[in-house]
Amino acid sequence: MIAIIDYRAGNLTSVRLAFEGLGIEARITNEPGVVHAAARVVFPGVGAAGTAMSNLERLGLKDVIHETAASGKPFLGICLGTQIILEHSDEDGGVDCLGIMAGNVMRFGPADRYDKVPQMGWNQVALRRTHPVLEGIADGGEFYFVHSYFPAPADSQTIVGETSYAGTTFASVIARNNIIATQFHPEKSGRLGLRLLRNFCDWSP
């Protein structure tokens, strides 16, 4: 069973339905015992970093997420979930995040007024190294993004894929050990997104 962590950050049902469309059981939960018992864990989310961190604190989920990330079981971050596994976000005047991976979250600062923020729509992911969760996905594949902030990991070796928008090239896929995280939404990215989710379900870190 896959646990989808519920910290009131939205977009959970579409993630569950994507897994169920693949014939895979997935459960939305904020119960630590269920998360610990799951074979795999997904940490999705949309919204703002400050609210997300407050919700994690209020729901008592911060330790659960740290323990899960350290457990060795496959862990997938999506969008806001990707951002707040880093150390700090510039959003909401500056927010300390989970610090599971080293790095910060920064806001797009486009010089061209025609570059709209947030980025909302399809964009390419340039693969910088191979990863089992991206097996069968070609370099330059397109995925669906909705975000104003982007992850900037401290260790370039954690960058699996990069995307360019508004004059910035940013890490759109990061990974380390049993953790992989995408700035884009695989559950909204059609065939390629479903392939990524299927690969995640087959992955043994």
Backbone as numpy.savetxt, mean C-alpha at the origin, in Angstrom:
# Nx Ny Nz CAx CAy CAz Cx Cy Cz
-6.95 -17.79 5.14 -7.78 -16.60 5.14 -6.91 -15.34 5.14
-7.35 -14.32 4.41 -6.68 -13.04 4.37 -7.41 -12.06 5.28
-6.68 -11.40 6.16 -7.26 -10.35 7.00 -7.02 -9.00 6.35
-8.08 -8.24 6.18 -8.00 -6.86 5.68 -8.22 -5.96 6.88
-7.19 -5.22 7.26 -7.24 -4.46 8.50 -8.16 -3.25 8.36
-9.13 -3.16 9.27 -10.13 -2.09 9.26 -9.76 -1.06 10.32
-9.30 0.11 9.87 -9.01 1.20 10.80 -9.75 2.47 10.38
-10.96 2.23 9.84 -11.87 3.31 9.45 -11.26 4.19 8.37
-10.49 3.57 7.46 -9.84 4.33 6.41 -10.44 4.06 5.04
-11.63 3.48 5.00 -12.37 3.36 3.75 -11.79 2.36 2.76
-12.53 2.16 1.67 -12.10 1.37 0.52 -11.90 -0.11 0.82
-12.46 -0.59 1.90 -12.20 -1.97 2.31 -13.03 -2.98 1.52
-14.27 -2.63 1.24 -15.14 -3.58 0.56 -14.64 -3.91 -0.83
-14.13 -2.93 -1.56 -13.62 -3.20 -2.91 -12.41 -4.13 -2.87
-11.61 -4.02 -1.81 -10.47 -4.92 -1.66 -10.98 -6.34 -1.40
-11.93 -6.47 -0.49 -12.48 -7.80 -0.20 -13.12 -8.42 -1.44
-13.88 -7.64 -2.18 -14.55 -8.16 -3.36 -13.55 -8.59 -4.44
-12.43 -7.89 -4.53 -11.40 -8.28 -5.50 -10.85 -9.66 -5.17
-10.57 -9.90 -3.88 -10.09 -11.23 -3.48 -11.17 -12.28 -3.68
-12.40 -11.96 -3.32 -13.47 -12.94 -3.48 -13.69 -13.27 -4.95
-13.48 -12.29 -5.84 -13.58 -12.55 -7.26 -12.53 -13.53 -7.74
-11.44 -13.63 -6.99 -10.39 -14.61 -7.29 -10.64 -15.94 -6.58
-11.75 -16.03 -5.86 -12.06 -17.25 -5.13 -11.30 -17.41 -3.84
-10.89 -16.28 -3.23 -10.05 -16.31 -2.03 -10.82 -15.67 -0.88
-10.87 -16.35 0.25 -11.56 -15.84 1.42 -10.80 -14.66 2.02
-11.51 -13.57 2.22 -10.91 -12.38 2.84 -11.90 -11.80 3.83
-11.41 -11.36 4.98 -12.27 -10.85 6.04 -11.81 -9.48 6.49
-12.72 -8.53 6.51 -12.44 -7.20 7.04 -12.54 -7.25 8.55
-11.49 -6.80 9.24 -11.48 -6.97 10.70 -10.61 -5.93 11.39
-10.97 -5.60 12.61 -10.08 -4.83 13.49 -9.79 -5.62 14.76
-10.02 -6.93 14.72 -9.78 -7.78 15.88 -8.35 -8.34 15.83
-7.52 -8.02 16.81 -6.14 -8.49 16.80 -6.01 -10.00 16.63
-6.87 -10.76 17.29 -6.78 -12.21 17.19 -6.99 -12.72 15.78
-7.91 -12.09 15.05 -8.17 -12.49 13.67 -6.98 -12.15 12.79
-6.40 -10.98 13.01 -5.23 -10.58 12.23 -4.07 -11.54 12.49
-3.84 -11.89 13.74 -2.74 -12.80 14.07 -2.97 -14.19 13.48
-4.22 -14.61 13.39 -4.52 -15.96 12.90 -4.51 -16.05 11.38
-4.59 -14.93 10.70 -4.68 -14.93 9.24 -3.38 -15.41 8.61
-3.50 -16.03 7.46 -2.32 -16.49 6.72 -1.61 -15.32 6.03
-2.39 -14.31 5.65 -1.86 -13.13 4.98 -2.64 -11.91 5.45
-2.00 -10.74 5.36 -2.63 -9.53 5.86 -2.52 -8.43 4.81
-3.63 -7.70 4.63 -3.66 -6.54 3.74 -3.96 -5.31 4.58
-3.18 -4.26 4.34 -3.29 -3.00 5.08 -3.60 -1.90 4.06
-4.89 -1.71 3.72 -5.27 -0.74 2.70 -5.56 0.62 3.32
-6.22 1.49 2.55 -6.65 2.74 3.12 -6.68 3.89 2.14
-7.63 4.79 2.35 -7.68 6.08 1.67 -7.93 7.12 2.75
-7.55 8.37 2.47 -7.77 9.42 3.45 -6.47 10.07 3.89
-6.48 10.64 5.08 -5.36 11.45 5.56 -4.56 10.70 6.63
-3.27 10.97 6.65 -2.36 10.28 7.55 -2.69 10.54 9.02
-3.01 11.80 9.34 -3.27 12.12 10.74 -4.45 11.37 11.30
-5.54 11.34 10.56 -6.73 10.60 10.99 -6.44 9.11 11.08
-5.71 8.60 10.09 -5.38 7.17 10.09 -4.58 6.78 11.32
-3.58 7.56 11.68 -2.77 7.22 12.84 -3.58 7.34 14.13
-4.47 8.33 14.20 -5.33 8.45 15.38 -6.25 7.24 15.51
-6.79 6.80 14.39 -7.67 5.63 14.42 -6.92 4.36 14.84
-5.71 4.19 14.31 -4.91 3.02 14.70 -4.64 3.02 16.19
-4.35 4.19 16.74 -4.10 4.31 18.18 -5.37 4.00 18.96
-6.48 4.59 18.54 -7.75 4.42 19.25 -8.23 2.97 19.22
-8.00 2.29 18.11 -8.45 0.91 17.95 -7.46 -0.11 18.49
-6.32 0.35 18.96 -5.31 -0.56 19.50 -4.67 -1.46 18.47
-4.48 -0.92 17.26 -3.98 -1.75 16.16 -2.50 -1.53 15.84
-1.88 -0.54 16.43 -0.49 -0.26 16.07 0.42 -1.44 16.38
0.31 -2.01 17.55 1.17 -3.14 17.92 0.88 -4.35 17.04
-0.39 -4.56 16.73 -0.78 -5.70 15.89 -0.11 -5.60 14.52
-0.10 -4.40 13.96 0.51 -4.23 12.63 2.01 -4.43 12.70
2.65 -3.89 13.73 4.10 -4.11 13.88 4.41 -5.61 14.04
3.63 -6.29 14.84 3.87 -7.72 15.07 3.65 -8.52 13.79
2.63 -8.15 13.04 2.34 -8.85 11.78 3.46 -8.63 10.77
3.91 -7.38 10.67 4.99 -7.09 9.71 6.27 -7.83 10.07
6.49 -8.05 11.37 7.70 -8.75 11.82 7.56 -10.26 11.82
6.34 -10.75 11.59 6.07 -12.18 11.75 6.57 -13.04 10.60
6.79 -12.42 9.45 7.20 -13.18 8.28 6.06 -13.55 7.36
4.81 -13.36 7.80 3.69 -13.69 6.92 3.52 -12.59 5.86
3.03 -12.94 4.69 2.89 -11.94 3.61 2.02 -10.76 4.04
2.51 -9.56 3.77 1.87 -8.32 4.22 1.83 -7.38 3.02
0.63 -6.92 2.66 0.45 -6.03 1.50 -0.13 -4.70 1.96
0.60 -3.62 1.71 0.08 -2.27 1.94 -0.47 -1.70 0.65
-1.55 -0.91 0.77 -2.17 -0.29 -0.40 -2.44 1.18 -0.10
-1.98 2.07 -0.97 -2.25 3.50 -0.95 -1.88 4.12 0.41
-2.85 4.59 1.19 -2.53 5.18 2.49 -1.81 4.17 3.38
-2.19 2.90 3.27 -1.51 1.86 4.03 -0.04 1.76 3.69
0.30 2.06 2.44 1.71 2.08 2.03 2.43 3.27 2.66
1.79 4.41 2.64 2.42 5.62 3.17 2.72 5.52 4.66
1.74 5.03 5.43 1.92 5.11 6.88 2.71 3.94 7.46
3.20 3.02 6.62 4.19 2.08 7.16 5.57 2.72 7.19
5.71 3.91 6.59 6.97 4.65 6.67 7.04 5.42 7.99
8.09 6.21 8.15 8.34 6.83 9.46 7.57 8.12 9.70
7.42 8.93 8.65 6.86 10.27 8.85 6.15 10.71 7.58
5.02 11.42 7.75 4.30 12.01 6.62 4.25 13.52 6.79
4.40 14.23 5.67 4.27 15.69 5.69 2.82 16.14 5.74
1.89 15.19 5.60 0.47 15.54 5.60 0.01 16.01 6.99
-1.03 16.81 7.00 -1.64 17.29 8.26 -0.63 18.00 9.16
0.29 18.73 8.53 1.28 19.49 9.29 2.43 18.66 9.83
2.49 17.40 9.45 3.55 16.50 9.91 3.01 15.48 10.88
3.14 14.20 10.53 2.59 13.12 11.33 3.63 12.01 11.47
3.90 11.57 12.69 4.73 10.39 12.88 3.91 9.15 12.55
4.48 8.29 11.72 3.75 7.12 11.25 4.28 5.86 11.92
4.07 4.70 11.33 4.37 3.44 12.01 5.86 3.11 12.04
6.63 3.57 11.07 8.07 3.33 11.09 8.46 1.88 10.85
7.63 1.15 10.13 7.97 -0.24 9.81 9.08 -0.29 8.76
9.05 0.67 7.84 10.13 0.84 6.88 10.63 2.28 6.98
11.91 2.48 6.72 12.50 3.81 6.82 12.10 4.66 5.63
11.75 5.92 5.92 11.42 6.84 4.84 10.31 7.79 5.24
10.01 8.72 4.34 9.02 9.76 4.58 7.97 9.76 3.48
6.92 10.53 3.72 5.85 10.71 2.75 5.78 12.19 2.42
5.83 12.52 1.13 5.94 13.90 0.68 4.79 14.26 -0.24
4.50 15.56 -0.34 3.41 16.02 -1.21 3.95 16.41 -2.57
3.17 16.11 -3.60 3.51 16.61 -4.93 3.57 18.13 -4.91
4.58 18.68 -5.60 4.70 20.13 -5.73 4.90 20.49 -7.19
3.85 20.35 -8.01 4.00 20.55 -9.46 4.35 21.99 -9.82
5.31 22.14 -10.75 5.65 23.46 -11.26 4.69 23.88 -12.36
4.09 22.92 -13.03 3.18 23.17 -14.13 1.74 23.20 -13.60
1.04 24.31 -13.82 -0.32 24.45 -13.29 -1.29 23.45 -13.90
-0.91 22.82 -14.99 -1.78 21.83 -15.62 -1.66 20.45 -14.97
-0.66 20.29 -14.12 -0.54 19.03 -13.38 -1.41 19.11 -12.13
-2.48 18.38 -12.15 -3.44 18.45 -11.07 -3.04 17.54 -9.91
-3.25 18.04 -8.71 -3.04 17.25 -7.49 -4.37 17.25 -6.75
-4.91 16.08 -6.41 -4.26 14.76 -6.45 -4.11 14.19 -7.86
-3.13 13.28 -7.98 -3.09 12.44 -9.16 -4.29 11.49 -9.06
-5.09 11.46 -10.12 -6.28 10.61 -10.09 -6.46 9.99 -11.46
-6.14 8.70 -11.57 -6.28 8.02 -12.84 -5.18 7.00 -13.06
-5.07 6.56 -14.30 -4.14 5.49 -14.67 -2.75 6.05 -14.95
-1.73 5.32 -14.53 -0.34 5.72 -14.79 0.52 4.47 -14.83
1.68 4.61 -15.46 2.57 3.48 -15.66 3.46 3.25 -14.44
3.83 2.00 -14.26 4.81 1.61 -13.24 6.02 1.03 -13.94
7.16 1.68 -13.78 8.42 1.19 -14.33 9.07 0.27 -13.31
9.31 -0.97 -13.69 9.86 -1.94 -12.75 11.36 -1.76 -12.62
11.84 -1.64 -11.38 13.26 -1.45 -11.11 13.95 -2.75 -10.71
13.19 -3.73 -10.26 13.72 -5.05 -9.99 12.57 -6.04 -9.98
12.90 -7.30 -10.04 11.87 -8.32 -10.05 11.35 -8.57 -8.64
10.12 -9.08 -8.58 9.53 -9.46 -7.31 8.44 -10.48 -7.62
8.30 -11.53 -6.81 7.28 -12.56 -7.09 5.87 -12.01 -7.20
5.54 -10.96 -6.47 4.19 -10.41 -6.51 3.92 -9.67 -7.82
4.97 -9.36 -8.56 4.82 -8.70 -9.86 5.09 -9.65 -11.02
5.15 -10.93 -10.75 5.38 -11.90 -11.81 4.27 -11.82 -12.86
4.65 -11.81 -14.13 3.68 -11.74 -15.21 3.19 -10.34 -15.51
3.70 -9.33 -14.82 3.33 -7.94 -15.05 4.48 -7.25 -15.75
4.24 -6.75 -16.94 5.30 -6.19 -17.77 5.72 -4.80 -17.27
6.96 -4.46 -17.53 7.45 -3.12 -17.27 6.57 -2.11 -18.00
6.15 -1.07 -17.31 5.31 -0.06 -17.92 3.82 -0.35 -17.83
3.43 -1.40 -17.11 2.02 -1.69 -16.91 1.31 -0.55 -16.20
0.03 -0.37 -16.51 -0.72 0.75 -15.94 -1.61 0.31 -14.79
-1.62 1.15 -13.76 -2.42 0.90 -12.56 -3.15 2.19 -12.18
-4.13 2.06 -11.29 -4.98 3.20 -10.95 -4.51 3.87 -9.65
-4.29 5.18 -9.72 -3.78 5.97 -8.60 -4.81 7.03 -8.18
-4.86 7.29 -6.87 -5.58 8.44 -6.31 -4.79 8.90 -5.09
-4.01 9.98 -5.24 -3.20 10.42 -4.10 -2.58 11.79 -4.35
-2.35 12.51 -3.25 -1.66 13.80 -3.27 -0.26 13.70 -2.70
0.00 12.64 -1.93 1.28 12.41 -1.28 1.87 11.11 -1.80
3.18 10.98 -1.69 3.84 9.79 -2.23 4.94 9.31 -1.28
5.24 8.01 -1.29 6.28 7.47 -0.42 7.68 7.77 -0.96
8.58 8.10 -0.05 9.98 8.32 -0.39 10.82 7.48 0.57
11.01 6.19 0.26 11.76 5.31 1.17 13.22 5.72 1.28
13.79 5.51 2.46 15.18 5.90 2.69 16.16 4.99 1.97
15.81 3.73 1.83 16.69 2.74 1.21 16.23 2.49 -0.22
17.03 2.89 -1.20 16.65 2.71 -2.60 16.49 1.24 -2.97
17.10 0.34 -2.20 16.99 -1.08 -2.49 15.57 -1.61 -2.24
14.75 -0.84 -1.52 13.37 -1.28 -1.29 12.45 -0.90 -2.44
12.93 -0.11 -3.38 12.08 0.34 -4.49 11.99 -0.74 -5.55
10.78 -1.20 -5.80 10.53 -2.23 -6.82 10.00 -1.60 -8.09
9.15 -0.59 -7.96 8.58 0.09 -9.12 8.52 1.59 -8.89
8.63 2.35 -9.98 8.57 3.81 -9.90 7.57 4.34 -10.91
7.02 5.51 -10.59 6.03 6.17 -11.45 6.36 7.66 -11.48
6.11 8.29 -12.62 6.37 9.72 -12.76 5.06 10.48 -12.88
4.97 11.57 -12.11 3.80 12.44 -12.19 4.17 13.83 -11.68
3.65 14.85 -12.33 3.82 16.25 -11.90 5.29 16.60 -11.68
6.16 16.11 -12.56 7.58 16.42 -12.48 8.35 15.64 -11.44
7.72 14.65 -10.82 8.35 13.86 -9.77 8.31 12.38 -10.13
9.44 11.70 -9.95 9.46 10.25 -10.06 9.51 9.69 -8.65
8.52 8.88 -8.32 8.39 8.41 -6.94 8.27 6.89 -6.91
8.50 6.33 -5.74 8.38 4.88 -5.54 6.91 4.51 -5.47
6.45 3.76 -6.46 5.04 3.33 -6.47 4.88 1.89 -5.98
5.99 1.15 -5.87 5.98 -0.18 -5.25 7.24 -0.29 -4.40
7.09 -0.63 -3.13 8.23 -0.84 -2.26 8.10 -2.22 -1.61
9.23 -2.81 -1.28 9.20 -4.15 -0.69 10.44 -4.39 0.14
10.23 -5.18 1.20 11.34 -5.67 2.03 10.88 -6.93 2.74
11.64 -7.99 2.56 11.32 -9.27 3.20 9.88 -9.69 2.89
9.03 -9.80 3.92 7.65 -10.26 3.72 6.67 -9.14 3.44
7.17 -7.93 3.26 6.30 -6.76 3.07 6.41 -6.28 1.62
5.26 -6.06 0.99 5.21 -5.36 -0.29 4.08 -4.35 -0.20
4.27 -3.18 -0.80 3.28 -2.12 -0.67 3.23 -1.31 -1.95
2.00 -0.96 -2.36 1.80 -0.23 -3.60 1.10 1.10 -3.34
1.56 2.16 -3.98 0.86 3.43 -3.88 -0.45 3.39 -4.66
-0.50 2.64 -5.73 -1.72 2.50 -6.52 -2.69 1.51 -5.88
-3.88 1.43 -6.45 -4.93 0.54 -5.96 -5.02 -0.68 -6.87
-4.45 -1.82 -6.50 -4.59 -3.00 -7.36 -6.04 -3.45 -7.51
-6.85 -3.25 -6.47 -8.25 -3.69 -6.54 -9.08 -2.87 -7.52
-8.53 -1.74 -7.99 -9.21 -0.91 -8.98 -8.46 -0.88 -10.32
-7.51 -1.78 -10.47 -6.60 -1.73 -11.63 -6.82 -2.85 -12.62
-8.03 -3.36 -12.69 -8.38 -4.31 -13.74 -7.55 -5.58 -13.72
-7.24 -6.07 -14.91 -6.56 -7.36 -15.06 -5.21 -7.39 -14.36
-4.42 -6.32 -14.51 -3.09 -6.33 -13.89 -3.19 -6.28 -12.37
-4.15 -5.53 -11.86 -4.33 -5.49 -10.42 -4.73 -6.83 -9.85
-5.61 -7.53 -10.55 -6.01 -8.86 -10.09 -4.84 -9.84 -10.18
-4.00 -9.69 -11.19 -2.82 -10.55 -11.28 -1.91 -10.32 -10.08
-1.73 -9.06 -9.70 -0.90 -8.75 -8.54 -1.49 -9.37 -7.27
-2.80 -9.26 -7.09 -3.43 -9.83 -5.90 -3.33 -11.34 -5.90
-3.49 -11.98 -7.06 -3.33 -13.42 -7.14 -1.90 -13.82 -6.79
-0.93 -13.07 -7.31 0.47 -13.37 -6.99 0.74 -13.23 -5.50
0.13 -12.21 -4.89 0.30 -12.04 -3.45 -0.21 -13.25 -2.69
-1.32 -13.81 -3.15 -1.90 -14.98 -2.48 -1.04 -16.23 -2.66
-0.24 -16.26 -3.71 0.62 -17.42 -3.98 2.04 -17.24 -3.42
2.35 -16.05 -2.92 3.71 -15.69 -2.52 4.08 -16.31 -1.17
5.27 -16.89 -1.14 5.83 -17.41 0.11 7.17 -16.74 0.36
7.18 -15.66 1.13 8.43 -14.90 1.36 9.52 -15.76 2.01
